Amino acid sequence: MKLKKFMFMLIMTALAVVLAACGGDKEETSSTPAESGKESGGESRTFKIAHVVQESHVWNATAVKFGEELEKLSDGRMNVQIFPASQLGAEADMVQQIETGAVEFGFLTNAYMSTREDSLNSWFMPYLFNNLDEAVAMRESEEAKQMLESLSSQGLLGLDFMFAGNRHVLMKDGFAETPEDLKGKKIRIIGSPAMQSYWEKVGAGPVAMPLPEVYTSLQTGVIDGIDIDLDALVTEKYYENAKYLTLTNQMTFPTVIVVSQSVFDQLPAEDQEIVKQAMKTAVDWGVQEAVAREKANLETLKAAGVEVLEDIDNAPFQAVSDEVKKEFSDKSEIVKSFIETVESK
């Protein structure tokens, strides 16, 4: 009898130890999510960003700034990996990758994107902006918001516009003060409906050409000049093969910043807000950096021996400018409204 009582007590004691151990494990497990930081946000993510410019370009600097802000706001859960200088292919390839979610973000040239969405030609209306500050001011306009919203049909969520500077003309031989100076000249452009139309109406021979081909084409005389922003002119070193720069300010040059709609929709609401806030902070910084670089890049070019013609009279280009504005206003109400808003200021 005593043996049975002893065995019963032994079994009950062992059972109590097991239950205590199980309870301890449960308590320890329940604290793990809080300790790992999972309660306050989604999973850790590394987003890919693709663009066409060099790492020294202001667009890449803005992408870097976005990564810094994203990491800070997410307490290190989210960061970015940047693929510059067309490492992931041409922009058509980038867009396809973003649509499918293989790449999450793109800093895509407005030139390429204007071939997919007519309203984006707004930014390329000739002589609409006297300087980059005026272009930047239209970033928050209702028309700019409508342009971004129009990208939703392509599986893209438009986040913002970032700028590289206004467009100017670099020539191997002489300045570009009038259409006569450009007649018959082979001018490299980025493939865009508005750019193509403008240069054809000027009387030049526009040649759509990707960035990697421009340096040697200038060097060998395949082209006579280029339509270019100062940041790209400096970072790509085109001034080594052409020395005559005319500050025409004929157009501005944004990048359209997009994120894959399918990827964004899968993010928790908190992370969506973090992405938006991080991008806005980065672009707010980036546009000011772009304005500052306009002046610094001009001094760099002058120091490199480039002949610069400033403050030209745009009157000889007025007829061409009016033609292009009418052509694209007839195609898009957003373009028409954009022009009217700028010209009313």
URQUI-V824717 format. One record per residue. RES is the residue in three letters. PHI is phi as a letter, one per 20 degrees, with the letter a starting at -180 (none if undefined). Layout:
res:RES phi:PHI
res:RES phi:PHI
This chain:
res:MET phi:none
res:LYS phi:f
res:LEU phi:f
res:LYS phi:f
res:LYS phi:f
res:PHE phi:f
res:MET phi:f
res:PHE phi:f
res:MET phi:f
res:LEU phi:f
res:ILE phi:f
res:MET phi:f
res:THR phi:f
res:ALA phi:f
res:LEU phi:f
res:ALA phi:f
res:VAL phi:f
res:VAL phi:f
res:LEU phi:f
res:ALA phi:f
res:ALA phi:f
res:CYS phi:f
res:GLY phi:f
res:GLY phi:f
res:ASP phi:f
res:LYS phi:f
res:GLU phi:f
res:GLU phi:f
res:THR phi:f
res:SER phi:f
res:SER phi:e
res:THR phi:f
res:PRO phi:g
res:ALA phi:f
res:GLU phi:f
res:SER phi:e
res:GLY phi:n
res:LYS phi:f
res:GLU phi:f
res:SER phi:e
res:GLY phi:a
res:GLY phi:e
res:GLU phi:f
res:SER phi:f
res:ARG phi:c
res:THR phi:d
res:PHE phi:e
res:LYS phi:e
res:ILE phi:c
res:ALA phi:d
res:HIS phi:b
res:VAL phi:d
res:VAL phi:e
res:GLN phi:f
res:GLU phi:f
res:SER phi:e
res:HIS phi:f
res:VAL phi:f
res:TRP phi:f
res:ASN phi:f
res:ALA phi:f
res:THR phi:f
res:ALA phi:f
res:VAL phi:f
res:LYS phi:f
res:PHE phi:g
res:GLY phi:f
res:GLU phi:f
res:GLU phi:f
res:LEU phi:f
res:GLU phi:f
res:LYS phi:f
res:LEU phi:f
res:SER phi:e
res:ASP phi:l
res:GLY phi:n
res:ARG phi:f
res:MET phi:c
res:ASN phi:b
res:VAL phi:c
res:GLN phi:c
res:ILE phi:d
res:PHE phi:d
res:PRO phi:e
res:ALA phi:l
res:SER phi:l
res:GLN phi:f
res:LEU phi:e
res:GLY phi:o
res:ALA phi:f
res:GLU phi:f
res:ALA phi:f
res:ASP phi:f
res:MET phi:f
res:VAL phi:f
res:GLN phi:f
res:GLN phi:f
res:ILE phi:f
res:GLU phi:g
res:THR phi:e
res:GLY phi:n
res:ALA phi:f
res:VAL phi:c
res:GLU phi:e
res:PHE phi:c
res:GLY phi:c
res:PHE phi:d
res:LEU phi:d
res:THR phi:f
res:ASN phi:f
res:ALA phi:f
res:TYR phi:f
res:MET phi:f
res:SER phi:f
res:THR phi:f
res:ARG phi:d
res:GLU phi:b
res:ASP phi:g
res:SER phi:f
res:LEU phi:f
res:ASN phi:f
res:SER phi:g
res:TRP phi:f
res:PHE phi:d
res:MET phi:f
res:PRO phi:f
res:TYR phi:l
res:LEU phi:e
res:PHE phi:c
res:ASN phi:f
res:ASN phi:b
res:LEU phi:f
res:ASP phi:g
res:GLU phi:f
res:ALA phi:f
res:VAL phi:g
res:ALA phi:f
res:MET phi:e
res:ARG phi:f
res:GLU phi:e
res:SER phi:f
res:GLU phi:f
res:GLU phi:f
res:ALA phi:f
res:LYS phi:f
res:GLN phi:f
res:MET phi:f
res:LEU phi:f
res:GLU phi:f
res:SER phi:f
res:LEU phi:f
res:SER phi:f
res:SER phi:f
res:GLN phi:d
res:GLY phi:m
res:LEU phi:d
res:LEU phi:d
res:GLY phi:f
res:LEU phi:d
res:ASP phi:a
res:PHE phi:d
res:MET phi:c
res:PHE phi:d
res:ALA phi:d
res:GLY phi:p
res:ASN phi:e
res:ARG phi:e
res:HIS phi:c
res:VAL phi:c
res:LEU phi:d
res:MET phi:c
res:LYS phi:f
res:ASP phi:b
res:GLY phi:n
res:PHE phi:e
res:ALA phi:c
res:GLU phi:e
res:THR phi:c
res:PRO phi:g
res:GLU phi:f
res:ASP phi:f
res:LEU phi:d
res:LYS phi:f
res:GLY phi:m
res:LYS phi:f
res:LYS phi:e
res:ILE phi:d
res:ARG phi:f
res:ILE phi:c
res:ILE phi:e
res:GLY phi:f
res:SER phi:b
res:PRO phi:g
res:ALA phi:f
res:MET phi:f
res:GLN phi:g
res:SER phi:f
res:TYR phi:g
res:TRP phi:f
res:GLU phi:f
res:LYS phi:f
res:VAL phi:f
res:GLY phi:o
res:ALA phi:e
res:GLY phi:d
res:PRO phi:f
res:VAL phi:c
res:ALA phi:f
res:MET phi:b
res:PRO phi:f
res:LEU phi:g
res:PRO phi:f
res:GLU phi:e
res:VAL phi:f
res:TYR phi:g
res:THR phi:f
res:SER phi:f
res:LEU phi:f
res:GLN phi:f
res:THR phi:e
res:GLY phi:n
res:VAL phi:f
res:ILE phi:c
res:ASP phi:e
res:GLY phi:a
res:ILE phi:c
res:ASP phi:e
res:ILE phi:b
res:ASP phi:e
res:LEU phi:f
res:ASP phi:f
res:ALA phi:f
res:LEU phi:f
res:VAL phi:f
res:THR phi:f
res:GLU phi:e
res:LYS phi:m
res:TYR phi:f
res:TYR phi:f
res:GLU phi:f
res:ASN phi:d
res:ALA phi:b
res:LYS phi:c
res:TYR phi:d
res:LEU phi:d
res:THR phi:d
res:LEU phi:e
res:THR phi:e
res:ASN phi:l
res:GLN phi:f
res:MET phi:b
res:THR phi:d
res:PHE phi:b
res:PRO phi:e
res:THR phi:d
res:VAL phi:e
res:ILE phi:e
res:VAL phi:c
res:VAL phi:c
res:SER phi:f
res:GLN phi:f
res:SER phi:f
res:VAL phi:f
res:PHE phi:f
res:ASP phi:f
res:GLN phi:e
res:LEU phi:f
res:PRO phi:g
res:ALA phi:g
res:GLU phi:f
res:ASP phi:f
res:GLN phi:g
res:GLU phi:f
res:ILE phi:f
res:VAL phi:f
res:LYS phi:f
res:GLN phi:f
res:ALA phi:f
res:MET phi:f
res:LYS phi:f
res:THR phi:f
res:ALA phi:f
res:VAL phi:f
res:ASP phi:g
res:TRP phi:f
res:GLY phi:f
res:VAL phi:f
res:GLN phi:f
res:GLU phi:f
res:ALA phi:f
res:VAL phi:f
res:ALA phi:f
res:ARG phi:f
res:GLU phi:g
res:LYS phi:f
res:ALA phi:f
res:ASN phi:f
res:LEU phi:f
res:GLU phi:f
res:THR phi:f
res:LEU phi:f
res:LYS phi:f
res:ALA phi:f
res:ALA phi:e
res:GLY phi:n
res:VAL phi:f
res:GLU phi:e
res:VAL phi:d
res:LEU phi:d
res:GLU phi:d
res:ASP phi:l
res:ILE phi:e
res:ASP phi:e
res:ASN phi:e
res:ALA phi:g
res:PRO phi:f
res:PHE phi:e
res:GLN phi:f
res:ALA phi:f
res:VAL phi:f
res:SER phi:g
res:ASP phi:f
res:GLU phi:f
res:VAL phi:f
res:LYS phi:f
res:LYS phi:f
res:GLU phi:g
res:PHE phi:e
res:SER phi:f
res:ASP phi:f
res:LYS phi:e
res:SER phi:b
res:GLU phi:f
res:ILE phi:f
res:VAL phi:g
res:LYS phi:g
res:SER phi:f
res:PHE phi:g
res:ILE phi:f
res:GLU phi:f
res:THR phi:f
res:VAL phi:f
res:GLU phi:f
res:SER phi:e
res:LYS phi:e
